[in-house]
Amino acid sequence: MSQPGTSPLEGRIGGTGALYEAYGGGSWWATPQLGLEGVAGYRYAKINAVNIEGGALISSSGEPVGVDFSGPYLRLGVKLVAKGIE
């Protein structure tokens, strides 16, 4: 927590790792102006060592801390098309 009148601590966070992604999707138009969109996929994204301000983030056991953003995902959307002005 920060004290009133002070700003929170800030630091640059970074790391490198591989990213692989596969997905498929499609659109269904209900009317010429309204459509629905759906996408499903899987993402593999893993960082083995997180760096903060140039130094590695280390766990209490002395191992570098990693982050795993891997997993399935689903995206749903609505498409709207404006009519042309005549």
TIGU-518485 format. One record per residue (C-alpha): x, y, z; residue in one letter. Coordinates in pm, whole numbers, plus 50000, padded with zeros to 5 digits. Layout:
N
XYZa...
This chain:
86
500005000050000m501125035349939s500795063950181q498445092450088p500285117749878g502945093449757t503075074649430s503305036449418p506605019649339l507165014448968e509604992248784g510204978248437r509294941748401i510454919748114g511444885547993g511694864947677t510094832947564g508474814547278a504904821047162l502904796546952y499254801146867e496654782046667a493064793346618y490034790846394g486864810746366g484064823546154g481324849046107s477554845746080w475604874745932w472074877646076a471274907945854t473344928245606p474224952045892q474594927946188l476904898246228g478314876146501l481914864546513e483524836346708g487144825046742v488564796146947a492194787046986g495124776947201y498164797647294r501514785547427y503374814547585a505884808947862k508584830848017i511114810548217n512674839648408a511044873248482v513354903548500n512554934548705i514744965348657e517484943948501g517584917748779g515944883448788a512894877149007l513894848749244i511584826749454s512224818549822s513854785749711s516394804849498g514884794949161e514024820748891p510294828548879v508564822148547g505164831148405v502964808548191d500274824947974f499414792347793s495894778947753g492744778147545p490804809647465y487464819747316l486584853247161r483054863747069l482134895946895g479414915746723v479924932246383k477934963046291l477914978745945v476695014445901a474435021945607k475875044245338g474725080545314i472815087244994e
